[in-house]
Amino acid sequence: MANLLADPPENVLGNREAVLESWQLVPWHLHEGIVRYLDQRIPMGSFLTAAFENDFAEAANRSGMGLTTFGLKGLGLFLLYHVPPAAWGTPAKVRSWLHPDTNRKG
């Protein structure tokens, strides 16, 4: 597996230095799922899906005992400042990100 902290997906997330700073706030075990979703449009697990849908109560419920409040806050800040608005915020935006071809008007 690539070292995602050393090589963040800047083609999607923008300014490399800012991404690296915020990326460090996101729990390391979430990095791979986030990168796959943003770069390759691969569905995430239930926790990340809830977070990207802006349902942090449900994300906290799905996180189990391993995620701290700090980790949840770090993920939220990362979404807010570095993830394209089209990729997160509502269930419809997540669906559209995963299936962009079905949302084009012809």
C-alpha positions as CSV (number, residue, x, y, z in Angstrom):
1,M,0.0,0.0,0.0
2,A,1.2,3.5,-0.8
3,N,2.2,5.9,1.9
4,L,-0.9,8.2,1.5
5,L,0.4,10.8,3.9
6,A,3.6,11.2,1.8
7,D,1.7,11.2,-1.5
8,P,-1.9,12.5,-1.0
9,P,-4.2,12.6,-4.0
10,E,-3.5,16.3,-4.8
11,N,-5.2,16.0,-8.2
12,V,-8.5,15.8,-6.3
13,L,-7.7,17.6,-3.1
14,G,-5.8,20.6,-4.1
15,N,-2.9,22.4,-2.4
16,R,-0.4,19.7,-1.3
17,E,0.9,21.5,1.8
18,A,-2.6,22.3,3.2
19,V,-3.7,18.7,2.4
20,L,-0.8,17.2,4.3
21,E,-1.5,19.4,7.4
22,S,-5.2,18.4,7.5
23,W,-4.5,14.8,6.4
24,Q,-2.6,14.2,9.6
25,L,-5.8,14.9,11.6
26,V,-7.7,12.1,9.8
27,P,-7.1,8.7,11.5
28,W,-4.6,6.7,9.4
29,H,-6.9,3.7,8.9
30,L,-9.4,5.9,7.0
31,H,-6.9,7.2,4.4
32,E,-7.1,4.3,1.9
33,G,-10.9,4.4,1.8
34,I,-11.0,8.1,1.3
35,V,-8.4,8.1,-1.5
36,R,-10.2,5.2,-3.3
37,Y,-13.5,7.1,-3.1
38,L,-12.1,10.4,-4.3
39,D,-9.7,9.2,-6.9
40,Q,-11.4,6.1,-8.2
41,R,-15.0,6.6,-7.1
42,I,-15.1,3.3,-5.2
43,P,-17.8,3.1,-2.5
44,M,-16.7,3.5,1.1
45,G,-17.6,1.6,4.2
46,S,-20.7,2.5,6.3
47,F,-18.8,4.8,8.6
48,L,-17.1,6.9,5.9
49,T,-20.3,6.9,3.9
50,A,-22.2,8.4,6.8
51,A,-19.5,11.0,7.4
52,F,-19.4,12.0,3.7
53,E,-23.2,12.3,3.8
54,N,-22.7,14.8,6.6
55,D,-24.5,12.5,9.1
56,F,-21.9,12.6,11.9
57,A,-24.4,11.2,14.5
58,E,-24.7,8.1,12.3
59,A,-21.0,8.0,11.6
60,A,-20.3,8.1,15.4
61,N,-22.8,5.2,15.8
62,R,-21.1,3.2,13.1
63,S,-17.5,3.9,14.2
64,G,-17.4,1.4,17.1
65,M,-15.0,2.1,19.9
66,G,-11.9,2.8,17.9
67,L,-12.6,6.4,16.7
68,T,-12.1,9.3,19.1
69,T,-13.9,12.6,19.1
70,F,-10.6,14.1,17.9
71,G,-10.6,11.7,14.9
72,L,-14.1,12.5,14.0
73,K,-13.4,16.3,14.2
74,G,-10.3,15.8,12.1
75,L,-12.3,14.0,9.4
76,G,-14.9,16.8,9.5
77,L,-12.3,19.5,9.0
78,F,-10.7,17.5,6.2
79,L,-14.0,17.3,4.4
80,L,-14.8,20.9,4.9
81,Y,-11.5,22.3,3.7
82,H,-10.1,19.8,1.2
83,V,-12.8,17.6,-0.3
84,P,-14.6,18.9,-3.4
85,P,-18.2,20.0,-2.4
86,A,-19.6,17.7,-5.2
87,A,-18.1,14.7,-3.3
88,W,-19.7,15.1,0.1
89,G,-22.5,16.8,2.1
90,T,-25.6,14.9,1.3
91,P,-26.5,11.3,0.3
92,A,-27.4,12.6,-3.2
93,K,-23.9,14.1,-3.6
94,V,-22.3,10.9,-2.5
95,R,-24.4,8.9,-5.0
96,S,-23.6,11.4,-7.8
97,W,-19.9,11.2,-7.1
98,L,-20.0,7.4,-7.3
99,H,-22.1,7.4,-10.4
100,P,-21.4,10.6,-12.4
101,D,-22.6,9.2,-15.7
102,T,-26.1,8.6,-14.4
103,N,-26.4,12.3,-13.5
104,R,-25.6,13.9,-16.8
105,K,-28.4,15.7,-18.6
106,G,-28.5,14.7,-22.2
